[in-house]
């Protein structure tokens, strides 16, 4: 399930409590991440493909 970074509004491939497709650790600031069903908007490798 995609996760949304709430401060920026960017949606990444990955999961809350783990890491995103582009390598961002979602455990660092867990309150900045929410599960979403929105389309992935991150254009970095790992998320976009």
ABEGO torsion letter per residue (X at the ends): XBBBBAAAGBBBBEBBGBBBAAGBBAAABAAABBBBABBBABABBGAAX
